[in-house]
C-alpha cells in the first residue's frame, strides 16, 4: 500500500485504515518532518511504535534522482526489497554469497 497524497486530511485517514490491515508494505510519501508529524499525530491517537514502524516514510530507496520517474523507481525498488528481503545495496557491494544466489 502506497500513500501519495501530500495532504494531511487524506494522509492520516489512509494511514489509520491501512495500519489495521495485514499489508506486506505500507509507504507514505513526504519529508522526514512530514512523516514525523504524521507519526506524532497517530501516537496521540493510540497507535503503537510497532504499528508505526511498519510505515516506510519517507518512502523509497535513495537512487540519487529527484524527478517523478526516479521517485517512482525508488518506491518500486523499496517495495521489491521488502518483498524479497533485499538489502537495497548495490550488487557490487553485496556479499559474494548474495551475488551467487541472485538471478
C-alpha positions as CSV (number, residue, x, y, z in Angstrom):
1,X,0.0,0.0,0.0
2,X,1.5,3.3,-1.1
3,X,0.1,6.7,0.2
4,X,1.0,9.5,-2.2
5,X,-1.5,12.3,-1.3
6,X,0.7,15.1,0.2
7,X,-2.4,16.2,2.2
8,X,-3.0,15.6,5.9
9,X,-6.7,15.5,5.5
10,X,-6.2,12.4,3.3
11,X,-2.9,11.0,4.7
12,X,-4.0,10.4,8.3
13,X,-7.3,8.7,7.5
14,X,-5.5,6.5,5.0
15,X,-2.8,5.6,7.5
16,X,-5.4,4.9,10.2
17,X,-7.1,2.5,7.8
18,X,-4.1,0.6,6.5
19,X,-2.3,0.2,9.8
20,X,-5.2,-2.1,10.8
21,X,-4.6,-4.3,7.8
22,X,-2.2,-7.1,7.2
23,X,-0.3,-5.3,4.4
24,X,3.1,-6.5,3.2
25,X,4.2,-3.0,2.6
26,X,3.0,0.5,3.7
27,X,4.7,3.6,2.4
28,X,3.9,7.3,2.8
29,X,5.5,10.0,0.6
30,X,6.8,13.1,2.2
31,X,9.8,14.5,4.0
32,X,11.2,13.2,7.3
33,X,9.5,16.1,9.1
34,X,6.1,15.4,7.4
35,X,6.3,11.8,8.4
36,X,7.4,12.6,11.9
37,X,4.3,14.9,12.2
38,X,2.1,12.1,10.9
39,X,3.6,9.6,13.4
40,X,3.2,12.1,16.3
41,X,-0.5,12.5,15.4
42,X,-1.0,8.8,15.2
43,X,0.8,8.2,18.5
44,X,-1.6,10.6,20.2
45,X,-4.5,8.5,18.8
46,X,-3.1,5.4,20.4
47,X,-1.1,3.8,17.6
48,X,1.9,1.9,18.9
49,X,5.6,2.2,17.9
50,X,5.3,-1.3,16.5
51,X,2.4,-0.3,14.2
52,X,4.2,2.9,13.1
53,X,7.4,1.0,12.4
54,X,5.5,-0.7,9.6
55,X,5.3,2.5,7.6
56,X,8.1,3.3,5.2
57,X,8.3,7.0,5.3
58,X,9.9,8.8,3.7
59,X,9.1,6.3,1.0
60,X,11.5,4.6,-1.4
61,X,15.2,4.0,-1.8
62,X,17.6,6.9,-2.4
63,X,18.6,6.5,-6.1
64,X,20.1,10.0,-6.4
65,X,17.5,11.4,-8.7
66,X,14.8,13.8,-7.7
67,X,12.3,13.7,-10.6
68,X,9.0,11.8,-10.6
69,X,10.4,8.9,-12.6
70,X,13.3,8.4,-10.2
71,X,10.9,8.7,-7.2
72,X,8.6,6.1,-8.7
73,X,11.6,3.8,-9.4
74,X,12.9,4.2,-5.8
75,X,9.5,3.3,-4.4
76,X,9.2,0.2,-6.6
77,X,12.8,-0.7,-5.6
78,X,12.0,-0.5,-1.9
79,X,8.8,-2.5,-2.3
80,X,10.7,-5.2,-4.1
81,X,13.5,-5.2,-1.5
82,X,10.9,-5.5,1.3
83,X,9.0,-8.3,-0.5
84,X,12.1,-10.4,-1.1
85,X,14.2,-9.5,1.9
86,X,16.8,-7.5,-0.1
87,X,19.2,-5.0,1.5
88,X,18.9,-2.3,-1.1
89,X,22.7,-2.2,-1.5
90,X,24.4,-2.3,-4.9
91,X,25.1,-5.9,-6.1
92,X,28.7,-4.8,-6.5
93,X,28.9,-4.1,-2.7
94,X,26.8,-7.2,-1.8
95,X,28.5,-10.2,-0.1
96,X,29.6,-12.9,-2.6
97,X,27.1,-15.4,-1.3
98,X,24.2,-13.0,-2.1
99,X,25.6,-12.3,-5.6
100,X,25.8,-16.1,-6.2
101,X,22.1,-16.7,-5.4
102,X,20.8,-13.7,-7.4
103,X,19.4,-14.1,-10.9
